[in-house]
């Protein structure tokens, strides 16, 4: 499988890698317009894995976790030109294999289109969705940008 050619890192992101991650995530449907400072705080509080091909960051995933009982898988992406090669699955598998997140009782994620990928990794639909609640503000970053004066 091509994904074995990836090398993985989970240390602090370089400024160049942060720029790649921010550039991608700020254009997604789930984090459109996320300010760099907000993303930096989010990444600093998360376990982040990056996949590299010939030194270039091509895949990313993070877990928001207490490293004892729970993790929320978030912000998984693969560079568009590298999709379809197993890199998304590989970066998520690397993150989930990290010793810091072994023995967790629950992993959660939200996706609108990648259920088949995550099913291969053991994720299932919520058995009792009526027991789960959320407070969701999908336009928070866009409203904040509109309220800020232009430089």
C-alpha beads as a LAMMPS data file, in Angstrom:
LAMMPS data file: protein, C-alpha beads

151 atoms
150 bonds

1 atom types
1 bond types

-500.0 500.0 xlo xhi
-500.0 500.0 ylo yhi
-500.0 500.0 zlo zhi

Masses

1 110.0

Atoms # bond

1 1 1 0.000 0.000 0.000
2 1 1 1.320 3.426 -0.925
3 1 1 0.596 4.783 2.552
4 1 1 3.616 2.927 3.936
5 1 1 5.787 5.485 2.146
6 1 1 4.590 8.160 4.549
7 1 1 6.663 9.210 7.508
8 1 1 4.836 10.546 10.553
9 1 1 5.514 13.263 13.107
10 1 1 3.639 14.272 16.240
11 1 1 5.947 16.984 17.558
12 1 1 5.326 20.738 17.444
13 1 1 4.427 22.059 14.020
14 1 1 6.959 24.250 12.273
15 1 1 5.725 27.607 11.036
16 1 1 5.737 26.219 7.481
17 1 1 3.660 23.180 8.477
18 1 1 1.266 25.370 10.447
19 1 1 0.786 27.522 7.350
20 1 1 -0.104 24.407 5.304
21 1 1 -2.556 23.157 7.941
22 1 1 -4.156 26.572 8.391
23 1 1 -4.317 27.155 4.646
24 1 1 -6.169 23.900 4.150
25 1 1 -8.480 23.963 7.178
26 1 1 -9.522 27.587 6.701
27 1 1 -11.048 26.546 3.365
28 1 1 -12.979 23.493 4.599
29 1 1 -16.707 23.284 5.234
30 1 1 -16.069 22.543 8.930
31 1 1 -13.540 25.272 9.757
32 1 1 -14.093 27.929 7.087
33 1 1 -12.375 31.158 8.020
34 1 1 -10.770 29.860 11.223
35 1 1 -8.357 32.519 12.452
36 1 1 -4.728 31.436 12.679
37 1 1 -4.575 32.269 16.403
38 1 1 -7.656 30.137 17.095
39 1 1 -6.252 27.199 15.152
40 1 1 -2.893 27.541 16.917
41 1 1 -4.655 27.275 20.320
42 1 1 -6.640 24.268 19.094
43 1 1 -3.545 22.471 17.843
44 1 1 -1.566 23.296 20.982
45 1 1 -4.268 21.559 23.034
46 1 1 -4.450 18.480 20.810
47 1 1 -2.451 15.438 19.784
48 1 1 -1.551 16.171 16.148
49 1 1 -0.140 13.776 13.573
50 1 1 1.259 14.735 10.217
51 1 1 2.112 12.472 7.306
52 1 1 4.991 13.411 5.021
53 1 1 5.881 12.189 1.563
54 1 1 9.415 13.088 0.514
55 1 1 9.486 15.772 3.225
56 1 1 6.191 17.398 2.152
57 1 1 3.232 17.469 4.531
58 1 1 0.434 15.619 2.721
59 1 1 -1.824 14.320 5.527
60 1 1 -2.995 15.581 8.910
61 1 1 -5.187 14.435 11.799
62 1 1 -5.658 15.550 15.369
63 1 1 -7.278 14.191 18.500
64 1 1 -8.781 16.380 21.185
65 1 1 -8.240 14.112 24.174
66 1 1 -7.760 13.773 27.902
67 1 1 -5.391 10.871 27.077
68 1 1 -7.193 8.673 29.588
69 1 1 -10.851 8.123 28.680
70 1 1 -11.925 10.036 25.568
71 1 1 -10.791 11.395 22.209
72 1 1 -12.478 13.389 19.487
73 1 1 -10.937 12.855 16.054
74 1 1 -10.878 16.101 14.107
75 1 1 -9.454 17.994 11.150
76 1 1 -8.385 14.988 9.099
77 1 1 -7.247 15.931 5.624
78 1 1 -5.069 14.802 2.743
79 1 1 -3.656 17.201 0.172
80 1 1 -5.978 17.066 -2.865
81 1 1 -3.279 15.847 -5.240
82 1 1 -2.443 12.939 -2.895
83 1 1 -5.957 11.599 -2.257
84 1 1 -6.971 8.027 -3.017
85 1 1 -3.650 6.526 -1.921
86 1 1 -4.512 5.510 1.647
87 1 1 -2.807 8.465 3.311
88 1 1 -5.892 9.564 5.258
89 1 1 -6.337 6.134 6.756
90 1 1 -2.606 5.874 7.443
91 1 1 -2.380 9.161 9.366
92 1 1 -5.479 8.299 11.437
93 1 1 -4.111 4.809 12.179
94 1 1 -0.792 6.330 13.288
95 1 1 -2.574 8.775 15.586
96 1 1 -4.812 6.061 17.045
97 1 1 -1.780 3.824 17.665
98 1 1 -0.054 6.498 19.760
99 1 1 0.669 5.154 23.274
100 1 1 -0.969 8.232 24.825
101 1 1 -4.403 7.248 23.532
102 1 1 -4.427 3.529 24.234
103 1 1 -7.195 2.164 26.445
104 1 1 -9.638 5.004 25.798
105 1 1 -13.269 4.205 26.456
106 1 1 -14.614 6.315 23.590
107 1 1 -13.530 7.916 20.338
108 1 1 -15.929 10.268 18.525
109 1 1 -15.856 12.114 15.225
110 1 1 -18.169 14.027 12.950
111 1 1 -18.062 13.601 9.178
112 1 1 -20.510 14.322 6.409
113 1 1 -18.940 12.118 3.754
114 1 1 -16.178 9.777 4.974
115 1 1 -18.153 7.149 6.910
116 1 1 -16.722 4.261 4.814
117 1 1 -13.144 5.226 5.722
118 1 1 -13.873 5.487 9.434
119 1 1 -15.910 2.263 9.466
120 1 1 -12.714 0.458 8.389
121 1 1 -11.081 1.888 11.515
122 1 1 -13.789 0.585 13.857
123 1 1 -16.075 3.622 14.054
124 1 1 -19.830 3.011 14.006
125 1 1 -22.923 5.204 13.980
126 1 1 -24.112 6.266 17.414
127 1 1 -26.357 3.519 18.795
128 1 1 -28.566 6.018 20.649
129 1 1 -28.168 9.398 18.973
130 1 1 -31.022 10.777 21.052
131 1 1 -28.689 10.646 24.073
132 1 1 -26.114 12.927 22.452
133 1 1 -26.418 16.678 22.344
134 1 1 -24.380 19.504 20.974
135 1 1 -24.104 23.245 20.986
136 1 1 -22.962 24.134 17.482
137 1 1 -22.121 27.523 15.982
138 1 1 -20.793 26.764 12.490
139 1 1 -20.443 30.415 11.455
140 1 1 -18.528 31.694 14.479
141 1 1 -15.274 32.292 12.539
142 1 1 -16.999 33.978 9.622
143 1 1 -18.994 36.312 11.886
144 1 1 -15.834 37.226 13.804
145 1 1 -14.052 38.051 10.539
146 1 1 -16.960 40.232 9.382
147 1 1 -16.979 42.087 12.704
148 1 1 -13.238 42.796 12.605
149 1 1 -12.162 45.960 10.843
150 1 1 -10.126 45.418 7.672
151 1 1 -6.386 46.129 8.066

Bonds

1 1 1 2
2 1 2 3
3 1 3 4
4 1 4 5
5 1 5 6
6 1 6 7
7 1 7 8
8 1 8 9
9 1 9 10
10 1 10 11
11 1 11 12
12 1 12 13
13 1 13 14
14 1 14 15
15 1 15 16
16 1 16 17
17 1 17 18
18 1 18 19
19 1 19 20
20 1 20 21
21 1 21 22
22 1 22 23
23 1 23 24
24 1 24 25
25 1 25 26
26 1 26 27
27 1 27 28
28 1 28 29
29 1 29 30
30 1 30 31
31 1 31 32
32 1 32 33
33 1 33 34
34 1 34 35
35 1 35 36
36 1 36 37
37 1 37 38
38 1 38 39
39 1 39 40
40 1 40 41
41 1 41 42
42 1 42 43
43 1 43 44
44 1 44 45
45 1 45 46
46 1 46 47
47 1 47 48
48 1 48 49
49 1 49 50
50 1 50 51
51 1 51 52
52 1 52 53
53 1 53 54
54 1 54 55
55 1 55 56
56 1 56 57
57 1 57 58
58 1 58 59
59 1 59 60
60 1 60 61
61 1 61 62
62 1 62 63
63 1 63 64
64 1 64 65
65 1 65 66
66 1 66 67
67 1 67 68
68 1 68 69
69 1 69 70
70 1 70 71
71 1 71 72
72 1 72 73
73 1 73 74
74 1 74 75
75 1 75 76
76 1 76 77
77 1 77 78
78 1 78 79
79 1 79 80
80 1 80 81
81 1 81 82
82 1 82 83
83 1 83 84
84 1 84 85
85 1 85 86
86 1 86 87
87 1 87 88
88 1 88 89
89 1 89 90
90 1 90 91
91 1 91 92
92 1 92 93
93 1 93 94
94 1 94 95
95 1 95 96
96 1 96 97
97 1 97 98
98 1 98 99
99 1 99 100
100 1 100 101
101 1 101 102
102 1 102 103
103 1 103 104
104 1 104 105
105 1 105 106
106 1 106 107
107 1 107 108
108 1 108 109
109 1 109 110
110 1 110 111
111 1 111 112
112 1 112 113
113 1 113 114
114 1 114 115
115 1 115 116
116 1 116 117
117 1 117 118
118 1 118 119
119 1 119 120
120 1 120 121
121 1 121 122
122 1 122 123
123 1 123 124
124 1 124 125
125 1 125 126
126 1 126 127
127 1 127 128
128 1 128 129
129 1 129 130
130 1 130 131
131 1 131 132
132 1 132 133
133 1 133 134
134 1 134 135
135 1 135 136
136 1 136 137
137 1 137 138
138 1 138 139
139 1 139 140
140 1 140 141
141 1 141 142
142 1 142 143
143 1 143 144
144 1 144 145
145 1 145 146
146 1 146 147
147 1 147 148
148 1 148 149
149 1 149 150
150 1 150 151
